[in-house]
Amino acid sequence: MIVRRYIPAAVAFFLMGIVLCVPAVRCLSLSSRLRPSERVLSRKALGGFCISYTHSVNKGRVHDYYRTDGTVLVLDRTSFVSYGAGIPEAYETEGAVFSVDGGSYEITNLNRRLPRLLMAVGVIAEHAISIDDGEVPLKTLFVPQTSVVFEVKTVPLIFYLISRRI
């Protein structure tokens, strides 16, 4: 008789454990490559985000626009004020379109698919992530010179709730 009284509570506890621990929340994960537990999550970024930085050679601001496709990051377009090392050429990608608008250059239709993006938070580059209308400097999330992995992850609800989020 006493055992029967605890069965509903045990079932509820078991079901709550499943709900909280089964991977169910899809989000963009930014994590330290060397310390993966240092992680920031964003559900809003699944709708698209921009990584911006100051180019090390030409000192102009570069904006790389990403979207997600399942578990893949897709670089759709980039805009910049001057060519420099690492800036893609439109002819390198079939279907890419180069355009000039005033003093700014843009390459669209890049469609570069990446399972993950690895970048180091710069000391001088002022790396930032923009989601919707908000911009967050990456140095406020990670110590400069940290290698950060951007990837789409599905995490347990409890993990999502206790993690830092943007």
Secondary structure as UniProt FT lines:
FT   HELIX           2..21
FT   STRAND          23..32
FT   TURN            36..37
FT   STRAND          39..42
FT   HELIX           44..47
FT   STRAND          49..54
FT   TURN            56..58
FT   STRAND          61..69
FT   TURN            70..71
FT   STRAND          72..80
FT   TURN            85..86
FT   HELIX           90..92
FT   TURN            94..95
FT   STRAND          97..101
FT   TURN            102..103
FT   STRAND          104..108
FT   STRAND          112..114
FT   STRAND          117..120
FT   STRAND          128..131
FT   TURN            132..133
FT   STRAND          134..137
FT   HELIX           138..140
FT   TURN            144..145
FT   STRAND          147..156
FT   HELIX           157..162
FT   STRAND          164..165
//
